[in-house]
């Protein structure tokens, strides 16, 4: 079994041959166009065109005639990119979200996997309730979750003032991990459901032999279940990595609670503040670099897990 | 779906030791506490008046003022908050419905028809899955400002009806759940391709469609960066952006804090309703994306 999450299974050749000929007939061209046109046109307009415009904008630079002259955009080649690579705030924000991700993604997915395996084992009663309880935070939008936790962390208003008076969760040292906790709280249940759905799809006959040999639940989980659900774990890992690099809403909200979150705290906050200056060309260059970085990272994870599975 | 399977699993093999069962239940209890206490706190906080909020026990009720609080929120600034709620329901509900239709049509065509450039098209869409919505927010702003359409309903709505992940799910699902023989039989019966899709295929693809709908609904409901960049007019705000702005004004306008808390509670309810009412569909649909 390969973990290729990007290739839908094709039905056996023998079956398709006859139908293929039928579907290739030109009288279906109109139908195919009807099916693919709406999505394709919108995808071109709102995915491809923006990316091209961002690349174009990132290659321009603003020139002024004198200090107070009229600004004009002229072609500047890679001037903006040179600025991106010299911009220390940008790279330290990338490093910040990477260190965040290295800790937060494994913790979150580890917890999601543990809970999914427990729900799938005969050890737990009341599965329905637990499934809903763990999934409930996913119904809370990131912005709202950050607002809530801002109260929970506060030294005066928190239900846990005994702790929050002693430990400053909103201080410069801890605020990144306080945000990590908010993201974890929201997404554990969602990832758990994806992994749990994959577990449910495994036919239980597979465990028969192991059970008869007297294998424990932990052993069955480790040796049989986890290898079979690797594709689901890969999928959740990729989405989590993308989410980490794009971190925006939670730190943006935390700015109202603490001065420890600066306007260059994460790459997206930096892009937002650069664009509001407004320095659109530099912000576009940041966006392009961040998108390429995100793409490269998720692609690497995908390839890496595929190679391991093959 | 799996009720029979779990029942079958329960009565198999050796009895698990009391030790591992209580260990498992302990983990479950701790996690329940962790996931539910913040929501419980929010609910309790939303029932208190201003003085009780700071003086009474945070995790238990004082005087129950939930409905007065909601009433105050409804009159505050001519019910601006409820306008935001309606905006969010419109952005997310209509947006997810259109996104689901287009993604399903596209996924179905990619699964069931052989046409030139099919694989290329699919790979481009897959590339789109790896491009996160936040990364597109600023580029979209640049596009909309070229045509002078920023700060409009459409500037938030239109980009949200494109769901590459939905196409990916729909293609996988159509491949595995819409048999070629059935499409062929409909053809022989003289049903047109489009009619076959709307009468036969959509019925078979319902779980996938509900999953795509919910996934996109949540994505749009939670979307924050795009409206933040696009919108100036607070009458167009979705609820997330509105509450964010209010929350950042708490230091200047202290009484706004109560509205933020009630608003936060009310903003969660539509998603909970959507999840609960569509539960049996999406749980069977979610597995498809993760099972290749």
Interface residues (C-beta under 8 A of the other chain):
Chain A: X3 X4 X5 X6 X7 X8 X9 X10 X11 X15 X16 X18 X19 X20 X22 X23 X24 X28 X29 X31 X32 X34 X35 X36 X38 X39 X40 X42 X43 X45 X46 X47 X49 X50 X51 X53 X54 X57 X111 X114 X115 X118 X121 X122 X123 X124 X125 X126 X127 X130 X133 X134 X135 X136 X137 X138 X139 X140 X141 X142 X143 X144 X145 X147 X148 X149 X150 X151 X152 X156 X157 X158 X159 X185 X188 X189 X193 X194 X195 X197 X198 X200 X201 X204 X207 X208 X211 X212 X214 X216 X217 X218 X229 X231 X232 X235 X236 X238 X242 X243 X245 X246 X248 X249 X252 X253 X255 X256 X268 X271 X272 X275 X280 X283 X284 X287 X290 X291 X294 X295 X298 X299
Chain B: X1 X2 X5 X6 X8 X9 X10 X12 X13 X14 X16 X20 X21 X23 X24 X25 X27 X28 X31 X32 X34 X35 X36 X37 X38 X39 X41 X42 X45 X53 X54 X57 X58 X59 X101 X102 X103 X105 X106 X108 X109 X110 X111 X112 X113 X114 X115 X121 X124 X125 X126 X127 X128 X130 X131 X132 X134 X135 X136 X138 X139 X140 X141 X142 X143 X146 X158 X159 X161 X162 X164 X167 X168 X171 X172 X175 X176 X180 X181 X183 X184 X187 X192 X193 X194 X197 X218 X221 X222 X224 X225 X228 X229 X240 X241 X243 X244 X247 X248 X250 X251 X260 X261 X264 X267 X268 X271 X272 X275 X283 X286 X287 X289 X290 X291 X292
